């Protein structure tokens, strides 16, 4: 049996079958995937940088990080210094939230999930070897990130040791919001066994 969803406007009355609705919702999930891939594939894409929120002493803590890759099933990959506060936050509570925004398309994507450290040494070595030489200095400062200094020029580096760390965000929910007229569109995808369960939300 195919159920029907009626949509009313001032001048017309039409319907979507559940099959058509699911196809439409799946298209939005594919749009999210495409934007996230472009985030790391295209340097000027707005999704290249996203806001990562962690829990620090029962309070939210935010910072901007770089999207490095989209892994299977919407897992997000980013790099950081092992001594950073975000690492300590995740060790204490690995619940995190990632927020992306595209100012031209007026699209927001929010990914909530669990952060997991990449432990495999071969994978970590591969990630490290693919980082350009000039960018490796972000992981070899002599002092930990956030350490007070008198002047930015006083930052020193230890070329013999790095503190590189890779982290996956394994999503539990993904929310898509598009600002448009006459109605904004908001859609939530929840991770279920065998796939993603979708639900339209009031914007």
SVG drawing of the C-alpha trace seen along z (x, -y; Angstrom):
<svg xmlns="http://www.w3.org/2000/svg" viewBox="-7 -40 72 43">
<polyline fill="none" stroke="black" stroke-width="0.4" points="0.0,0.0 1.3,-3.4 0.3,-6.3 -0.2,-9.8 0.9,-13.2 -1.3,-16.1 0.3,-19.5 -2.0,-22.6 -1.3,-26.0 -3.5,-29.0 -4.1,-27.9 -3.4,-24.2 -3.7,-20.9 -1.3,-18.1 0.2,-15.0 3.4,-13.1 3.5,-9.3 5.7,-8.1 8.0,-6.7 8.4,-10.2 9.0,-11.7 11.7,-9.2 13.4,-9.9 13.3,-13.6 14.7,-13.1 17.5,-10.9 18.4,-13.6 19.0,-16.0 21.3,-13.4 23.3,-13.2 23.5,-17.0 25.0,-17.0 27.5,-14.4 28.5,-16.4 29.0,-19.6 31.1,-17.8 33.3,-16.3 33.7,-19.7 34.7,-21.0 38.1,-19.3 38.4,-18.9 38.0,-22.6 40.1,-25.0 37.6,-27.9 34.6,-25.9 32.9,-27.2 32.7,-23.7 36.5,-23.4 36.4,-25.0 33.8,-24.0 32.9,-24.7 33.6,-21.9 31.9,-21.9 33.0,-19.8 32.0,-19.6 34.4,-21.2 33.5,-21.0 29.8,-20.6 29.9,-23.7 30.2,-23.9 33.5,-24.8 33.9,-25.8 36.7,-26.2 37.2,-26.1 38.9,-23.1 39.7,-21.9 37.7,-19.1 40.3,-16.7 38.1,-14.0 34.6,-12.5 34.9,-8.8 32.2,-6.1 28.8,-6.6 29.4,-10.3 32.3,-9.9 34.3,-13.2 38.0,-13.4 40.0,-16.2 43.6,-16.7 44.8,-18.4 47.6,-18.6 47.5,-15.8 48.1,-18.3 45.2,-20.6 42.2,-21.2 39.8,-19.6 41.7,-16.3 41.3,-16.5 37.6,-17.3 37.0,-14.4 38.9,-12.0 36.5,-13.1 33.4,-13.2 33.5,-12.2 30.1,-13.7 30.7,-16.4 28.9,-18.6 30.1,-19.9 28.5,-22.9 29.0,-23.8 27.5,-26.9 27.4,-27.9 26.7,-31.7 25.9,-31.8 23.6,-28.8 22.2,-29.6 22.7,-26.0 23.6,-24.8 24.6,-21.2 24.9,-20.1 26.5,-16.7 26.1,-15.4 28.0,-12.3 30.9,-10.6 34.6,-11.4 37.0,-8.6 40.8,-8.7 42.6,-7.1 44.9,-4.5 46.2,-2.6 49.9,-3.6 50.0,-2.9 46.9,-5.1 48.4,-7.9 51.7,-7.7 49.9,-8.0 47.9,-11.0 51.1,-12.6 53.1,-12.0 50.4,-13.7 50.6,-16.9 52.6,-19.6 55.9,-20.5 54.9,-24.0 51.8,-22.8 53.5,-20.4 54.7,-23.2 51.1,-23.2 52.0,-20.0 55.6,-20.6 55.4,-23.6 57.7,-23.2 54.9,-24.2 51.3,-23.0 48.6,-25.0 47.1,-27.6 50.3,-28.2 50.8,-31.9 53.6,-33.7 54.8,-37.3 54.8,-37.7 53.6,-35.5 57.2,-35.6 58.3,-33.8 56.7,-30.5 59.4,-27.9 59.4,-24.5 60.8,-21.0 61.7,-19.5 62.5,-16.2 59.1,-15.4 55.5,-16.0 52.2,-15.8 50.0,-14.9 46.5,-13.4 43.7,-12.3 40.1,-12.1 36.9,-10.7 33.5,-12.1 31.0,-9.2 27.6,-10.8 24.4,-9.8 22.3,-12.6 22.7,-15.0 20.5,-18.1 20.1,-20.0 18.7,-23.5 18.2,-25.6 17.0,-29.1 14.7,-30.0 11.3,-31.5 8.4,-31.0 9.4,-28.3 12.7,-27.3 13.5,-23.6 14.8,-21.6 15.4,-17.8 16.9,-15.5 18.6,-12.2 19.1,-9.8 21.4,-6.8 19.6,-3.5 20.6,0.1 20.9,0.4 20.7,-3.2 19.4,-6.7 15.9,-7.5 14.8,-10.9 12.2,-13.4 11.2,-16.9 11.2,-19.4 9.7,-22.8 12.6,-25.3"/>
</svg>
